[in-house]
Amino acid sequence: MVGGGSIFIGLGSNQGDRDFHIRTALTELASRGDVRVVRQSSLHETEPVGGPAGQGRYLNAVAEIDTDLPARALLERMLQIEARHGRERRVPNGPRPLDLDLLLYRDQSIDEPDLKVPHPRMWQRAFVTEPLAEVLAGRASPEFPRAAKAADAGGPRDVH
C-alpha cells in the first residue's frame, strides 16, 4: 500500500453493544482487502460532547490504517459502514451506534463541504487525542504539529 504519511480514523459508539460496533467496523473496513488496519488503540469510555442531554457514555478508539483509496472513497466506505450499523443523522451530535471520522489522511489538507481533513477540533477532544497518543506511543512524526495547526484554524466543530 501507499506510504507518504499515516491515515487515522476515529471510532465512537454510545448505543447498543458499543464494543461490538467499533470492533466490527474495523473488520468491515478491512474486509475488501484494500484497507489494512496498522494499529488501534484500546477502547476509551468518555462522556458525550454536545448534543442532547441524557445520552449514554461513548466508547472511543483511534485506528491507524493504510490504503490506496482516495480520501473521498474512504469516507464513503466509512459512511456505508455507519449506515449498516444503524446510524441515522437526525439530531446533530445525537446518540449513535457507530461514528467513524476521518481524522488525518497522510499529509493532505482537504476542505470540502462534507470532508475536512485534518478533522476540525480533533486536537481539543480528549476522546480523540488520548487514543491517538496511544496509537502513536514511541513514534515521532513531523506531520502531526502541522496537522494540529491546520485543524485549529478550521474553527469549532465537535468530532462526535
LOLUMDREN-543368 format. One record per atom (N, C-alpha, C): residue number from 1; atom name; z, x, y. Coordinates in pm, whole numbers, padded with zeros to 5 digits. Atoms other than C-alpha are relative to their C-alpha. Layout:
BEGIN
@num:NUM	atomo:CA	z:Z	x:X	y:Y .
...
END
This chain:
BEGIN
@num:1	atomo:N	z:00000	x:00084	y:-00118 .
@num:1	atomo:CA	z:00000	x:00000	y:00000 .
@num:1	atomo:C	z:00000	x:00089	y:00124 .
@num:2	atomo:N	z:00019	x:-00070	y:-00126 .
@num:2	atomo:CA	z:-00037	x:00098	y:00362 .
@num:2	atomo:C	z:00131	x:00057	y:00051 .
@num:3	atomo:N	z:-00116	x:-00058	y:-00067 .
@num:3	atomo:CA	z:00204	x:00331	y:00541 .
@num:3	atomo:C	z:-00002	x:-00036	y:00147 .
@num:4	atomo:N	z:00007	x:00023	y:-00145 .
@num:4	atomo:CA	z:00243	x:00364	y:00919 .
@num:4	atomo:C	z:00116	x:-00079	y:00054 .
@num:5	atomo:N	z:-00116	x:00074	y:-00049 .
@num:5	atomo:CA	z:00592	x:00223	y:00961 .
@num:5	atomo:C	z:00041	x:-00106	y:-00101 .
@num:6	atomo:N	z:-00059	x:00094	y:00093 .
@num:6	atomo:CA	z:00802	x:-00040	y:00796 .
@num:6	atomo:C	z:-00017	x:-00144	y:00048 .
@num:7	atomo:N	z:00004	x:00143	y:-00027 .
@num:7	atomo:CA	z:00789	x:-00417	y:00777 .
@num:7	atomo:C	z:00133	x:-00057	y:-00047 .
@num:8	atomo:N	z:-00129	x:00059	y:00032 .
@num:8	atomo:CA	z:01115	x:-00610	y:00786 .
@num:8	atomo:C	z:-00004	x:-00149	y:00022 .
@num:9	atomo:N	z:-00012	x:00144	y:-00015 .
@num:9	atomo:CA	z:01182	x:-00976	y:00729 .
@num:9	atomo:C	z:00147	x:-00038	y:-00007 .
@num:10	atomo:N	z:-00134	x:00057	y:00006 .
@num:10	atomo:CA	z:01498	x:-01175	y:00791 .
@num:10	atomo:C	z:-00004	x:-00124	y:-00086 .
@num:11	atomo:N	z:-00011	x:00117	y:00087 .
@num:11	atomo:CA	z:01609	x:-01438	y:00542 .
@num:11	atomo:C	z:00132	x:-00069	y:00028 .
@num:12	atomo:N	z:-00123	x:00075	y:-00022 .
@num:12	atomo:CA	z:01862	x:-01714	y:00600 .
@num:12	atomo:C	z:-00007	x:-00135	y:-00067 .
@num:13	atomo:N	z:-00010	x:00132	y:00062 .
@num:13	atomo:CA	z:01982	x:-02035	y:00440 .
@num:13	atomo:C	z:00138	x:-00057	y:00028 .
@num:14	atomo:N	z:-00130	x:00065	y:-00011 .
@num:14	atomo:CA	z:02255	x:-02287	y:00515 .
@num:14	atomo:C	z:00000	x:-00141	y:-00061 .
@num:15	atomo:N	z:00003	x:00127	y:00072 .
@num:15	atomo:CA	z:02160	x:-02579	y:00291 .
@num:15	atomo:C	z:-00028	x:00026	y:-00148 .
@num:16	atomo:N	z:00024	x:-00010	y:00143 .
@num:16	atomo:CA	z:02171	x:-02624	y:-00084 .
@num:16	atomo:C	z:00056	x:00129	y:-00058 .
@num:17	atomo:N	z:-00041	x:-00125	y:00064 .
@num:17	atomo:CA	z:02204	x:-02322	y:-00311 .
@num:17	atomo:C	z:-00056	x:00116	y:00081 .
@num:18	atomo:N	z:00047	x:-00098	y:-00098 .
@num:18	atomo:CA	z:02176	x:-02065	y:-00033 .
@num:18	atomo:C	z:-00045	x:00130	y:-00067 .
@num:19	atomo:N	z:00033	x:-00124	y:00070 .
@num:19	atomo:CA	z:02177	x:-01762	y:-00262 .
@num:19	atomo:C	z:-00133	x:-00016	y:-00075 .
@num:20	atomo:N	z:00123	x:00027	y:00074 .
@num:20	atomo:CA	z:01904	x:-01916	y:-00481 .
@num:20	atomo:C	z:-00121	x:00000	y:00093 .
@num:21	atomo:N	z:00112	x:00008	y:-00093 .
@num:21	atomo:CA	z:01681	x:-01994	y:-00181 .
@num:21	atomo:C	z:-00044	x:00140	y:00046 .
@num:22	atomo:N	z:00034	x:-00135	y:-00050 .
@num:22	atomo:CA	z:01699	x:-01636	y:-00049 .
@num:22	atomo:C	z:-00059	x:00086	y:-00110 .
@num:23	atomo:N	z:00049	x:-00086	y:00109 .
@num:23	atomo:CA	z:01656	x:-01460	y:-00382 .
@num:23	atomo:C	z:-00136	x:-00047	y:-00052 .
@num:24	atomo:N	z:00127	x:00054	y:00048 .
@num:24	atomo:CA	z:01375	x:-01691	y:-00493 .
@num:24	atomo:C	z:-00111	x:00027	y:00101 .
@num:25	atomo:N	z:00101	x:-00027	y:-00103 .
@num:25	atomo:CA	z:01194	x:-01646	y:-00160 .
@num:25	atomo:C	z:-00056	x:00141	y:-00014 .
@num:26	atomo:N	z:00048	x:-00137	y:00017 .
@num:26	atomo:CA	z:01176	x:-01270	y:-00217 .
@num:26	atomo:C	z:-00089	x:00012	y:-00122 .
@num:27	atomo:N	z:00082	x:-00001	y:00121 .
@num:27	atomo:CA	z:01042	x:-01324	y:-00568 .
@num:27	atomo:C	z:-00136	x:-00064	y:00027 .
@num:28	atomo:N	z:00124	x:00069	y:-00033 .
@num:28	atomo:CA	z:00783	x:-01571	y:-00438 .
@num:28	atomo:C	z:-00088	x:00085	y:00091 .
@num:29	atomo:N	z:00077	x:-00083	y:-00093 .
@num:29	atomo:CA	z:00679	x:-01336	y:-00160 .
@num:29	atomo:C	z:-00077	x:00108	y:-00075 .
@num:30	atomo:N	z:00062	x:-00110	y:00075 .
@num:30	atomo:CA	z:00603	x:-01061	y:-00412 .
@num:30	atomo:C	z:-00082	x:-00048	y:-00120 .
@num:31	atomo:N	z:00058	x:00050	y:00124 .
@num:31	atomo:CA	z:00459	x:-01289	y:-00683 .
@num:31	atomo:C	z:-00151	x:00022	y:-00014 .
@num:32	atomo:N	z:00146	x:-00018	y:00008 .
@num:32	atomo:CA	z:00090	x:-01235	y:-00596 .
@num:32	atomo:C	z:-00040	x:00147	y:-00017 .
@num:33	atomo:N	z:00027	x:-00142	y:00020 .
@num:33	atomo:CA	z:00120	x:-00857	y:-00626 .
@num:33	atomo:C	z:-00048	x:00073	y:00123 .
@num:34	atomo:N	z:00046	x:-00066	y:-00122 .
@num:34	atomo:CA	z:00013	x:-00785	y:-00268 .
@num:34	atomo:C	z:00113	x:00026	y:00100 .
@num:35	atomo:N	z:-00119	x:-00030	y:-00078 .
@num:35	atomo:CA	z:00367	x:-00761	y:-00129 .
@num:35	atomo:C	z:00101	x:00064	y:-00094 .
@num:36	atomo:N	z:-00102	x:-00069	y:00079 .
@num:36	atomo:CA	z:00629	x:-00521	y:-00257 .
@num:36	atomo:C	z:00130	x:00003	y:00079 .
@num:37	atomo:N	z:-00132	x:-00010	y:-00063 .
@num:37	atomo:CA	z:00999	x:-00553	y:-00176 .
@num:37	atomo:C	z:00050	x:00142	y:-00024 .
@num:38	atomo:N	z:-00042	x:-00140	y:00008 .
@num:38	atomo:CA	z:01111	x:-00198	y:-00099 .
@num:38	atomo:C	z:00152	x:00009	y:-00013 .
@num:39	atomo:N	z:-00146	x:00003	y:-00002 .
@num:39	atomo:CA	z:01480	x:-00263	y:-00022 .
@num:39	atomo:C	z:00044	x:-00135	y:00052 .
@num:40	atomo:N	z:-00056	x:00121	y:-00059 .
@num:40	atomo:CA	z:01701	x:-00557	y:00050 .
@num:40	atomo:C	z:00149	x:00019	y:00019 .
@num:41	atomo:N	z:-00142	x:-00007	y:-00027 .
@num:41	atomo:CA	z:02045	x:-00597	y:00196 .
@num:41	atomo:C	z:00075	x:-00091	y:-00095 .
@num:42	atomo:N	z:-00083	x:00100	y:00066 .
@num:42	atomo:CA	z:02333	x:-00775	y:00038 .
@num:42	atomo:C	z:-00003	x:-00127	y:00085 .
@num:43	atomo:N	z:-00007	x:00126	y:-00075 .
@num:43	atomo:CA	z:02397	x:-01132	y:00149 .
@num:43	atomo:C	z:00120	x:00004	y:00094 .
@num:44	atomo:N	z:-00104	x:00003	y:-00103 .
@num:44	atomo:CA	z:02600	x:-01175	y:00468 .
@num:44	atomo:C	z:00023	x:-00146	y:00040 .
@num:45	atomo:N	z:-00030	x:00137	y:-00040 .
@num:45	atomo:CA	z:02777	x:-01505	y:00541 .
@num:45	atomo:C	z:00037	x:-00001	y:00148 .
@num:46	atomo:N	z:-00017	x:00002	y:-00145 .
@num:46	atomo:CA	z:02765	x:-01597	y:00910 .
@num:46	atomo:C	z:00009	x:-00145	y:00051 .
@num:47	atomo:N	z:-00003	x:00129	y:-00070 .
@num:47	atomo:CA	z:02834	x:-01883	y:01149 .
@num:47	atomo:C	z:-00137	x:-00028	y:00058 .
@num:48	atomo:N	z:00129	x:00034	y:-00064 .
@num:48	atomo:CA	z:02529	x:-02072	y:01282 .
@num:48	atomo:C	z:00001	x:00040	y:00147 .
@num:49	atomo:N	z:00018	x:-00032	y:-00142 .
@num:49	atomo:CA	z:02395	x:-01964	y:01622 .
@num:49	atomo:C	z:-00090	x:-00107	y:00059 .
@num:50	atomo:N	z:00078	x:00107	y:-00061 .
@num:50	atomo:CA	z:02278	x:-02252	y:01840 .
@num:50	atomo:C	z:-00015	x:-00118	y:-00093 .
@num:51	atomo:N	z:00026	x:00116	y:00083 .
@num:51	atomo:CA	z:02157	x:-02582	y:01705 .
@num:51	atomo:C	z:00111	x:-00102	y:00005 .
@num:52	atomo:N	z:-00098	x:00108	y:-00002 .
@num:52	atomo:CA	z:02353	x:-02898	y:01634 .
@num:52	atomo:C	z:00135	x:00042	y:-00058 .
@num:53	atomo:N	z:-00135	x:-00027	y:00052 .
@num:53	atomo:CA	z:02728	x:-02893	y:01573 .
@num:53	atomo:C	z:00010	x:-00048	y:-00143 .
@num:54	atomo:N	z:-00029	x:00046	y:00135 .
@num:54	atomo:CA	z:02861	x:-02928	y:01221 .
@num:54	atomo:C	z:-00087	x:00060	y:-00110 .
@num:55	atomo:N	z:00081	x:-00065	y:00103 .
@num:55	atomo:CA	z:02608	x:-02706	y:01043 .
@num:55	atomo:C	z:00088	x:00084	y:-00091 .
@num:56	atomo:N	z:-00068	x:-00090	y:00092 .
@num:56	atomo:CA	z:02718	x:-02515	y:00738 .
@num:56	atomo:C	z:-00027	x:00145	y:00035 .
@num:57	atomo:N	z:00017	x:-00144	y:-00020 .
@num:57	atomo:CA	z:02754	x:-02138	y:00735 .
@num:57	atomo:C	z:-00129	x:00047	y:-00066 .
@num:58	atomo:N	z:00123	x:-00059	y:00053 .
@num:58	atomo:CA	z:02446	x:-01927	y:00671 .
@num:58	atomo:C	z:00032	x:00114	y:-00095 .
@num:59	atomo:N	z:00012	x:-00128	y:00068 .
@num:59	atomo:CA	z:02377	x:-01664	y:00415 .
@num:59	atomo:C	z:-00123	x:00065	y:00060 .
@num:60	atomo:N	z:00110	x:-00074	y:-00061 .
@num:60	atomo:CA	z:02156	x:-01398	y:00572 .
@num:60	atomo:C	z:-00021	x:00131	y:-00073 .
@num:61	atomo:N	z:00035	x:-00130	y:00057 .
@num:61	atomo:CA	z:01978	x:-01090	y:00446 .
@num:61	atomo:C	z:-00122	x:00052	y:00075 .
@num:62	atomo:N	z:00122	x:-00063	y:-00051 .
@num:62	atomo:CA	z:01707	x:-00847	y:00554 .
@num:62	atomo:C	z:-00063	x:00074	y:-00115 .
@num:63	atomo:N	z:00074	x:-00073	y:00102 .
@num:63	atomo:CA	z:01437	x:-00707	y:00331 .
@num:63	atomo:C	z:-00107	x:00085	y:00068 .
@num:64	atomo:N	z:00111	x:-00086	y:-00040 .
@num:64	atomo:CA	z:01202	x:-00416	y:00387 .
@num:64	atomo:C	z:-00108	x:-00022	y:-00103 .
@num:65	atomo:N	z:00111	x:00024	y:00091 .
@num:65	atomo:CA	z:00862	x:-00488	y:00240 .
@num:65	atomo:C	z:-00116	x:00092	y:00036 .
@num:66	atomo:N	z:00125	x:-00072	y:-00025 .
@num:66	atomo:CA	z:00526	x:-00315	y:00210 .
@num:66	atomo:C	z:-00113	x:-00091	y:-00044 .
@num:67	atomo:N	z:00115	x:00083	y:00031 .
@num:67	atomo:CA	z:00192	x:-00495	y:00214 .
@num:67	atomo:C	z:-00119	x:00043	y:00082 .
@num:68	atomo:N	z:00123	x:-00019	y:-00077 .
@num:68	atomo:CA	z:-00168	x:-00466	y:00324 .
@num:68	atomo:C	z:-00035	x:-00126	y:00079 .
@num:69	atomo:N	z:00027	x:00124	y:-00073 .
@num:69	atomo:CA	z:-00156	x:-00823	y:00454 .
@num:69	atomo:C	z:00019	x:00021	y:00150 .
@num:70	atomo:N	z:-00024	x:-00003	y:-00145 .
@num:70	atomo:CA	z:-00202	x:-00852	y:00831 .
@num:70	atomo:C	z:00122	x:-00086	y:00033 .
@num:71	atomo:N	z:-00121	x:00072	y:-00041 .
@num:71	atomo:CA	z:00100	x:-00988	y:01020 .
@num:71	atomo:C	z:-00020	x:-00151	y:-00006 .
@num:72	atomo:N	z:00026	x:00144	y:-00002 .
@num:72	atomo:CA	z:-00058	x:-01333	y:01064 .
@num:72	atomo:C	z:-00002	x:-00057	y:-00142 .
@num:73	atomo:N	z:00007	x:00047	y:00139 .
@num:73	atomo:CA	z:-00134	x:-01369	y:00690 .
@num:73	atomo:C	z:00138	x:00004	y:-00066 .
@num:74	atomo:N	z:-00136	x:-00009	y:00053 .
@num:74	atomo:CA	z:00218	x:-01254	y:00603 .
@num:74	atomo:C	z:00084	x:-00116	y:00053 .
@num:75	atomo:N	z:-00073	x:00113	y:-00058 .
@num:75	atomo:CA	z:00365	x:-01510	y:00843 .
@num:75	atomo:C	z:-00039	x:-00130	y:-00068 .
@num:76	atomo:N	z:00046	x:00123	y:00066 .
@num:76	atomo:CA	z:00152	x:-01786	y:00688 .
@num:76	atomo:C	z:00060	x:-00011	y:-00140 .
@num:77	atomo:N	z:-00061	x:00002	y:00134 .
@num:77	atomo:CA	z:00277	x:-01690	y:00341 .
@num:77	atomo:C	z:00148	x:-00036	y:00010 .
@num:78	atomo:N	z:-00141	x:00029	y:-00019 .
@num:78	atomo:CA	z:00635	x:-01698	y:00467 .
@num:78	atomo:C	z:00023	x:-00148	y:00033 .
@num:79	atomo:N	z:-00012	x:00142	y:-00036 .
@num:79	atomo:CA	z:00585	x:-02045	y:00620 .
@num:79	atomo:C	z:-00024	x:-00090	y:-00122 .
@num:80	atomo:N	z:00026	x:00076	y:00123 .
@num:80	atomo:CA	z:00441	x:-02172	y:00290 .
@num:80	atomo:C	z:00121	x:00002	y:-00092 .
@num:81	atomo:N	z:-00120	x:-00012	y:00084 .
@num:81	atomo:CA	z:00746	x:-02042	y:00103 .
@num:81	atomo:C	z:00112	x:-00087	y:00056 .
@num:82	atomo:N	z:-00101	x:00085	y:-00062 .
@num:82	atomo:CA	z:00979	x:-02210	y:00353 .
@num:82	atomo:C	z:-00026	x:-00147	y:-00034 .
@num:83	atomo:N	z:00035	x:00141	y:00027 .
@num:83	atomo:CA	z:00794	x:-02541	y:00304 .
@num:83	atomo:C	z:00029	x:-00036	y:-00146 .
@num:84	atomo:N	z:-00028	x:00027	y:00142 .
@num:84	atomo:CA	z:00821	x:-02514	y:-00077 .
@num:84	atomo:C	z:00150	x:-00017	y:-00025 .
@num:85	atomo:N	z:-00146	x:00010	y:00014 .
@num:85	atomo:CA	z:01197	x:-02480	y:-00032 .
@num:85	atomo:C	z:00056	x:-00119	y:00079 .
@num:86	atomo:N	z:-00045	x:00121	y:-00067 .
@num:86	atomo:CA	z:01210	x:-02800	y:00172 .
@num:86	atomo:C	z:00028	x:00015	y:00149 .
@num:87	atomo:N	z:-00022	x:-00019	y:-00143 .
@num:87	atomo:CA	z:01214	x:-02658	y:00525 .
@num:87	atomo:C	z:-00078	x:-00101	y:00080 .
@num:88	atomo:N	z:00062	x:00092	y:-00094 .
@num:88	atomo:CA	z:01142	x:-02922	y:00788 .
@num:88	atomo:C	z:00043	x:00041	y:00139 .
@num:89	atomo:N	z:-00028	x:-00045	y:-00137 .
@num:89	atomo:CA	z:01120	x:-02835	y:01156 .
@num:89	atomo:C	z:00015	x:-00120	y:00093 .
@num:90	atomo:N	z:-00023	x:00119	y:-00082 .
@num:90	atomo:CA	z:01267	x:-03148	y:01312 .
@num:90	atomo:C	z:00094	x:00028	y:00117 .
@num:91	atomo:N	z:-00102	x:-00028	y:-00101 .
@num:91	atomo:CA	z:01566	x:-03012	y:01507 .
@num:91	atomo:C	z:00000	x:00150	y:00027 .
@num:92	atomo:N	z:-00005	x:-00143	y:-00029 .
@num:92	atomo:CA	z:01550	x:-02676	y:01689 .
@num:92	atomo:C	z:00134	x:00061	y:-00043 .
@num:93	atomo:N	z:-00118	x:-00073	y:00051 .
@num:93	atomo:CA	z:01793	x:-02431	y:01525 .
@num:93	atomo:C	z:00087	x:-00087	y:-00090 .
@num:94	atomo:N	z:-00074	x:00088	y:00090 .
@num:94	atomo:CA	z:01892	x:-02708	y:01284 .
@num:94	atomo:C	z:00020	x:00063	y:-00136 .
@num:95	atomo:N	z:-00024	x:-00052	y:00134 .
@num:95	atomo:CA	z:02014	x:-02661	y:00930 .
@num:95	atomo:C	z:-00130	x:00007	y:-00080 .
@num:96	atomo:N	z:00121	x:-00017	y:00080 .
@num:96	atomo:CA	z:01760	x:-02545	y:00675 .
@num:96	atomo:C	z:00032	x:00067	y:-00132 .
@num:97	atomo:N	z:-00021	x:-00067	y:00129 .
@num:97	atomo:CA	z:01737	x:-02449	y:00310 .
@num:97	atomo:C	z:-00049	x:00144	y:00002 .
@num:98	atomo:N	z:00054	x:-00136	y:-00004 .
@num:98	atomo:CA	z:01533	x:-02140	y:00399 .
@num:98	atomo:C	z:-00063	x:00027	y:00135 .
@num:99	atomo:N	z:00059	x:-00048	y:-00125 .
@num:99	atomo:CA	z:01441	x:-01949	y:00712 .
@num:99	atomo:C	z:-00047	x:00142	y:-00024 .
@num:100	atomo:N	z:00057	x:-00134	y:00015 .
@num:100	atomo:CA	z:01208	x:-01649	y:00694 .
@num:100	atomo:C	z:-00058	x:00041	y:00134 .
@num:101	atomo:N	z:00048	x:-00050	y:-00129 .
@num:101	atomo:CA	z:01143	x:-01442	y:01006 .
@num:101	atomo:C	z:-00061	x:00138	y:-00016 .
@num:102	atomo:N	z:00062	x:-00131	y:-00005 .
@num:102	atomo:CA	z:00903	x:-01154	y:01054 .
@num:102	atomo:C	z:00065	x:00075	y:00116 .
@num:103	atomo:N	z:-00078	x:-00071	y:-00101 .
@num:103	atomo:CA	z:01129	x:-00911	y:01239 .
@num:103	atomo:C	z:-00078	x:00115	y:00062 .
@num:104	atomo:N	z:00077	x:-00117	y:-00044 .
@num:104	atomo:CA	z:00923	x:-00591	y:01261 .
@num:104	atomo:C	z:-00120	x:00015	y:-00093 .
@num:105	atomo:N	z:00121	x:-00025	y:00079 .
@num:105	atomo:CA	z:00568	x:-00524	y:01149 .
@num:105	atomo:C	z:-00054	x:00137	y:00040 .
@num:106	atomo:N	z:00034	x:-00139	y:-00027 .
@num:106	atomo:CA	z:00522	x:-00149	y:01138 .
@num:106	atomo:C	z:00032	x:00031	y:00146 .
@num:107	atomo:N	z:-00026	x:-00035	y:-00141 .
@num:107	atomo:CA	z:00490	x:-00017	y:01494 .
@num:107	atomo:C	z:-00072	x:-00095	y:00095 .
@num:108	atomo:N	z:00078	x:00093	y:-00081 .
@num:108	atomo:CA	z:00299	x:-00321	y:01620 .
@num:108	atomo:C	z:00088	x:-00086	y:00091 .
@num:109	atomo:N	z:-00056	x:00102	y:-00089 .
@num:109	atomo:CA	z:00389	x:-00538	y:01918 .
@num:109	atomo:C	z:-00101	x:-00114	y:00002 .
@num:110	atomo:N	z:00086	x:00118	y:00005 .
@num:110	atomo:CA	z:00249	x:-00889	y:01882 .
@num:110	atomo:C	z:00062	x:-00106	y:00089 .
@num:111	atomo:N	z:-00049	x:00105	y:-00089 .
@num:111	atomo:CA	z:00281	x:-01156	y:02149 .
@num:111	atomo:C	z:-00099	x:-00116	y:00000 .
@num:112	atomo:N	z:00082	x:00120	y:00013 .
@num:112	atomo:CA	z:00116	x:-01479	y:02039 .
@num:112	atomo:C	z:00095	x:-00120	y:00008 .
@num:113	atomo:N	z:-00091	x:00115	y:-00017 .
@num:113	atomo:CA	z:00250	x:-01832	y:02094 .
@num:113	atomo:C	z:00095	x:-00023	y:-00117 .
@num:114	atomo:N	z:-00086	x:00027	y:00115 .
@num:114	atomo:CA	z:00386	x:-01864	y:01738 .
@num:114	atomo:C	z:00030	x:00125	y:-00083 .
@num:115	atomo:N	z:-00030	x:-00126	y:00068 .
@num:115	atomo:CA	z:00419	x:-01496	y:01642 .
@num:115	atomo:C	z:00035	x:00106	y:00103 .
@num:116	atomo:N	z:-00048	x:-00103	y:-00092 .
@num:116	atomo:CA	z:00629	x:-01249	y:01836 .
@num:116	atomo:C	z:00067	x:00109	y:-00083 .
@num:117	atomo:N	z:-00052	x:-00115	y:00073 .
@num:117	atomo:CA	z:00695	x:-00905	y:01691 .
@num:117	atomo:C	z:00008	x:00117	y:00096 .
@num:118	atomo:N	z:-00125	x:00025	y:00070 .
@num:118	atomo:CA	z:00942	x:-00747	y:01728 .
@num:118	atomo:C	z:00054	x:-00139	y:00031 .
@num:119	atomo:N	z:-00053	x:00135	y:-00016 .
@num:119	atomo:CA	z:01123	x:-01076	y:01679 .
@num:119	atomo:C	z:00097	x:-00002	y:00118 .
@num:120	atomo:N	z:-00085	x:00005	y:-00121 .
@num:120	atomo:CA	z:01287	x:-01177	y:02011 .
@num:120	atomo:C	z:00149	x:-00008	y:-00033 .
@num:121	atomo:N	z:-00147	x:-00001	y:00004 .
@num:121	atomo:CA	z:01661	x:-01106	y:02043 .
@num:121	atomo:C	z:00058	x:00039	y:-00135 .
@num:122	atomo:N	z:-00055	x:-00039	y:00130 .
@num:122	atomo:CA	z:01692	x:-00978	y:01688 .
@num:122	atomo:C	z:00109	x:00105	y:00015 .
@num:123	atomo:N	z:-00096	x:-00109	y:-00018 .
@num:123	atomo:CA	z:01885	x:-00680	y:01823 .
@num:123	atomo:C	z:00134	x:-00050	y:00052 .
@num:124	atomo:N	z:-00127	x:00055	y:-00046 .
@num:124	atomo:CA	z:02152	x:-00907	y:01973 .
@num:124	atomo:C	z:00066	x:-00090	y:-00104 .
@num:125	atomo:N	z:-00051	x:00091	y:00102 .
@num:125	atomo:CA	z:02213	x:-01100	y:01650 .
@num:125	atomo:C	z:00058	x:00077	y:-00118 .
@num:126	atomo:N	z:-00066	x:-00072	y:00108 .
@num:126	atomo:CA	z:02469	x:-00959	y:01409 .
@num:126	atomo:C	z:-00053	x:-00042	y:-00137 .
@num:127	atomo:N	z:00050	x:00045	y:00129 .
@num:127	atomo:CA	z:02321	x:-01173	y:01130 .
@num:127	atomo:C	z:-00133	x:00066	y:-00035 .
@num:128	atomo:N	z:00118	x:-00081	y:00027 .
@num:128	atomo:CA	z:02010	x:-00954	y:01165 .
@num:128	atomo:C	z:00038	x:00148	y:-00002 .
@num:129	atomo:N	z:-00026	x:-00144	y:-00013 .
@num:129	atomo:CA	z:02146	x:-00617	y:01277 .
@num:129	atomo:C	z:00088	x:00055	y:-00111 .
@num:130	atomo:N	z:-00087	x:-00051	y:00107 .
@num:130	atomo:CA	z:02419	x:-00588	y:01012 .
@num:130	atomo:C	z:-00076	x:00018	y:-00132 .
@num:131	atomo:N	z:00078	x:-00025	y:00122 .
@num:131	atomo:CA	z:02190	x:-00647	y:00712 .
@num:131	atomo:C	z:-00110	x:00104	y:00020 .
@num:132	atomo:N	z:00102	x:-00101	y:-00028 .
@num:132	atomo:CA	z:01918	x:-00435	y:00879 .
@num:132	atomo:C	z:00060	x:00139	y:-00008 .
@num:133	atomo:N	z:-00067	x:-00131	y:00007 .
@num:133	atomo:CA	z:02164	x:-00147	y:00921 .
@num:133	atomo:C	z:00027	x:00039	y:-00145 .
@num:134	atomo:N	z:-00023	x:-00027	y:00142 .
@num:134	atomo:CA	z:02248	x:-00177	y:00552 .
@num:134	atomo:C	z:-00128	x:00050	y:-00068 .
@num:135	atomo:N	z:00128	x:-00040	y:00059 .
@num:135	atomo:CA	z:01880	x:-00152	y:00456 .
@num:135	atomo:C	z:-00040	x:00140	y:00048 .
@num:136	atomo:N	z:00040	x:-00127	y:-00060 .
@num:136	atomo:CA	z:01833	x:00146	y:00689 .
@num:136	atomo:C	z:00101	x:00112	y:-00021 .
@num:137	atomo:N	z:-00108	x:-00098	y:00015 .
@num:137	atomo:CA	z:02152	x:00329	y:00587 .
@num:137	atomo:C	z:-00054	x:00136	y:-00045 .
@num:138	atomo:N	z:00038	x:-00136	y:00034 .
@num:138	atomo:CA	z:02095	x:00703	y:00585 .
@num:138	atomo:C	z:-00141	x:00039	y:00037 .
@num:139	atomo:N	z:00138	x:-00029	y:-00039 .
@num:139	atomo:CA	z:01744	x:00683	y:00728 .
@num:139	atomo:C	z:-00009	x:00003	y:00151 .
@num:140	atomo:N	z:00029	x:-00005	y:-00144 .
@num:140	atomo:CA	z:01630	x:00785	y:01072 .
@num:140	atomo:C	z:-00145	x:-00039	y:00019 .
@num:141	atomo:N	z:00136	x:00042	y:-00026 .
@num:141	atomo:CA	z:01323	x:00623	y:01217 .
@num:141	atomo:C	z:-00022	x:-00011	y:00150 .
@num:142	atomo:N	z:00024	x:00005	y:-00144 .
@num:142	atomo:CA	z:01176	x:00673	y:01565 .
@num:142	atomo:C	z:-00051	x:-00135	y:00048 .
@num:143	atomo:N	z:00059	x:00126	y:-00044 .
@num:143	atomo:CA	z:01020	x:00323	y:01567 .
@num:143	atomo:C	z:00104	x:-00102	y:00047 .
@num:144	atomo:N	z:-00096	x:00105	y:-00030 .
@num:144	atomo:CA	z:01346	x:00127	y:01600 .
@num:144	atomo:C	z:00048	x:-00002	y:00144 .
@num:145	atomo:N	z:-00037	x:00009	y:-00142 .
@num:145	atomo:CA	z:01458	x:00228	y:01952 .
@num:145	atomo:C	z:-00110	x:-00064	y:00084 .
@num:146	atomo:N	z:00112	x:00058	y:-00074 .
@num:146	atomo:CA	z:01111	x:00141	y:02083 .
@num:146	atomo:C	z:-00010	x:-00150	y:-00027 .
@num:147	atomo:N	z:00006	x:00142	y:00035 .
@num:147	atomo:CA	z:01114	x:-00190	y:01896 .
@num:147	atomo:C	z:00113	x:-00078	y:00064 .
@num:148	atomo:N	z:-00114	x:00068	y:-00063 .
@num:148	atomo:CA	z:01460	x:-00276	y:02028 .
@num:148	atomo:C	z:-00026	x:-00023	y:00148 .
@num:149	atomo:N	z:00031	x:00015	y:-00142 .
@num:149	atomo:CA	z:01347	x:-00216	y:02385 .
@num:149	atomo:C	z:-00104	x:-00110	y:00021 .
@num:150	atomo:N	z:00104	x:00103	y:-00011 .
@num:150	atomo:CA	z:01037	x:-00433	y:02334 .
@num:150	atomo:C	z:00058	x:-00137	y:-00027 .
@num:151	atomo:N	z:-00061	x:00129	y:00032 .
@num:151	atomo:CA	z:01247	x:-00710	y:02177 .
@num:151	atomo:C	z:00085	x:-00049	y:00115 .
@num:152	atomo:N	z:-00083	x:00039	y:-00113 .
@num:152	atomo:CA	z:01491	x:-00709	y:02469 .
@num:152	atomo:C	z:-00083	x:-00055	y:00114 .
@num:153	atomo:N	z:00086	x:00045	y:-00108 .
@num:153	atomo:CA	z:01201	x:-00759	y:02709 .
@num:153	atomo:C	z:-00060	x:-00137	y:-00029 .
@num:154	atomo:N	z:00063	x:00125	y:00040 .
@num:154	atomo:CA	z:01090	x:-01067	y:02514 .
@num:154	atomo:C	z:00072	x:-00125	y:00045 .
@num:155	atomo:N	z:-00071	x:00116	y:-00047 .
@num:155	atomo:CA	z:01355	x:-01297	y:02657 .
@num:155	atomo:C	z:00079	x:-00069	y:-00109 .
@num:156	atomo:N	z:-00091	x:00063	y:00095 .
@num:156	atomo:CA	z:01601	x:-01530	y:02490 .
@num:156	atomo:C	z:-00071	x:-00087	y:-00103 .
@num:157	atomo:N	z:00045	x:00087	y:00107 .
@num:157	atomo:CA	z:01529	x:-01693	y:02156 .
@num:157	atomo:C	z:00084	x:00031	y:-00122 .
@num:158	atomo:N	z:-00080	x:-00022	y:00118 .
@num:158	atomo:CA	z:01750	x:-01740	y:01854 .
@num:158	atomo:C	z:-00087	x:00032	y:-00119 .
@num:159	atomo:N	z:00074	x:-00035	y:00120 .
@num:159	atomo:CA	z:01641	x:-01588	y:01527 .
@num:159	atomo:C	z:00008	x:-00112	y:-00103 .
@num:160	atomo:N	z:-00013	x:00109	y:00098 .
@num:160	atomo:CA	z:01776	x:-01878	y:01318 .
@num:160	atomo:C	z:-00099	x:-00108	y:00029 .
END
